Amino acid sequence: MRKPLEVKIGSAVYKHINTVRMSEAERLVAVNAMQNADLVVDVFVWASKKIEQLATRLFLRPSLKH
């Protein structure tokens, strides 16, 4: 499970978490916090894209004149 997580979070951040002196439980908490933050960012990006798509459908309809 660590390889997909490393790719998703970014190897620099993941390496930094591994180099910091902490217990394994604290390390898991840090990794889980990174996963949660990434999930929140993904939700906001998805929502903004959906709002943008909806706005283009509602407000940029082609007119019959053209």
C-alpha positions in Angstrom: 0.0 0.0 0.0 2.9 2.4 0.5 3.9 2.7 -3.2 0.5 4.1 -4.4 0.4 6.3 -1.4 4.0 7.6 -2.1 3.1 8.4 -5.7 -0.2 10.1 -4.7 1.2 12.3 -1.9 4.5 13.0 -3.5 7.8 11.4 -2.8 9.4 14.5 -1.1 6.6 14.7 1.6 6.6 11.0 2.1 10.4 10.9 2.5 10.2 13.8 5.0 7.6 11.9 7.1 9.9 8.8 7.1 13.0 10.8 8.1 11.4 12.6 11.0 12.0 10.9 14.4 8.6 9.6 15.6 6.9 6.5 16.6 5.2 4.2 14.1 1.8 5.3 15.5 2.6 9.0 15.0 3.9 8.2 11.5 0.5 6.5 10.7 -1.3 9.5 12.1 0.7 11.8 9.8 0.2 9.6 6.8 -3.6 9.4 7.5 -3.7 13.2 7.9 -2.0 13.5 4.5 -4.5 11.2 2.9 -7.4 13.1 4.4 -6.0 16.4 3.2 -5.6 14.9 -0.3 -9.1 13.7 -0.2 -10.5 17.1 0.7 -8.5 18.8 -2.1 -9.8 16.2 -4.6 -13.4 16.9 -3.5 -12.9 20.6 -3.9 -11.3 20.2 -7.3 -14.0 17.9 -8.5 -16.8 20.2 -7.2 -15.2 23.3 -8.9 -15.0 21.4 -12.2 -18.6 20.3 -11.9 -19.7 23.9 -11.1 -17.7 25.1 -14.1 -19.3 22.5 -16.4 -22.8 23.4 -15.1 -22.2 27.1 -15.6 -21.1 26.6 -19.2 -24.2 24.5 -19.9 -26.5 27.1 -18.4 -25.0 30.4 -19.5 -23.2 29.7 -22.8 -25.9 28.2 -24.9 -25.5 28.8 -28.6 -28.1 31.2 -29.9 -30.3 30.6 -32.9 -29.0 33.6 -34.8 -25.5 32.1 -35.5 
